[in-house]
Amino acid sequence: MRHRGSVLIIAMWALSVLTIFALSLGADSRSKMTFIGKLGERNKLRLIAVSGVNKAVVSVAAKGNDPQYDVLPELGGAGVSSRFADGMMDGGKYSIGYQYYDPSLGETAWWQGVADSESRININKAEYKFISSVIRIAGGVGKKDADDIAAAIIDWRDTDEFPLMNGAESHYYLSLKEPYRSKNAEFEVLQELLLIRGISEEIYERIAPYVTIYGTGKVNMNTAGETVLGSLGMDKALVRKIIKYRAGEDRVMGTDDDNVFSSAGASAAELSQVVPLSPEEVAIISNLSSQDMISVVSSVFEIKSTARIGRRDQVMEIVCAYDRTKADSGENAVKYWHERYYVDPLPQEDDL
């Protein structure tokens, strides 16, 4: 009797172990299937987002390597742009564009298209005074702090270990709790700014839309916004005149009736035909032209393509910098490529 009872207990124990093992195996299989499913969806999202990038590249490259000028309407439009319209692929959709601050609205707006890197101040090329100005205006910091940060930026990119007045070289960075050396070379990614003495994450977020590390270093007079034009030493009155000229009769930037600066050297003369300029304003534009700080053409463009499948939460975002001048040379035309996969729940239909 005891023997039969022992056998029964062992059998029940074995059955329990097998049941637990089977449940565990099933859960593990379901987990693996879920993982594989998500991985497959992620790859699908990536292909959709890449299609958006390719569409933008084709549009940007259509003008060739040596255009006469580049203007905002060719780069997209506020709201909707047929050239960079959303695209459908394999049950998903890509959008080409980004949020930007519209000073005329006092709030953020959607730009459907690409961003001109040369509508910004190039921290790899620009002089100290222009870097200081954009940090002060865009970063919202005082002149003294902006000057110190500008000096530290130039010390970071130059090839020596001799700090500028109020600058920072390896001697400073090696004294930090987590030490590192000054790069003594040009910035390769914009996020390197977070390593610069005096630049907090908050300041970085403020200045990032107005600075670049790509291109010739010249600022495109046809695409630069108010903040960047002001950083070139123009006062608010002159900036408003340039914006008014570019906006055309409808007073809206990025539309087909926009006026165009045909060359840097002719900018002052062309502007004065539409709005009156003082001798001082003419001198400012002429000096910027003679210093090779302004242009009317661009070479590098930032593309942001975002993909989503239906109303699912998963999103793939690709940001890249494309150099149009390298397209036919055999060199790598993609200067930067970053992919980000994240979850962004859409609002419920009842909330819309």
Helices and strands as residue ranges (DSSP letters): H 2-61, H 72-75, E 76-78, G 82-84, E 87-89, E 92-102, E 107-113, E 115-116, G 117-119, E 121-122, H 128-139, H 143-157, H 170-173, G 190-195, H 201-207, G 208-210, E 211-212, E 219-220, H 226-231, H 236-247, H 267-272, H 279-290, E 294-295, E 300-309, E 314-323, G 324-326, E 334-343, G 349-351
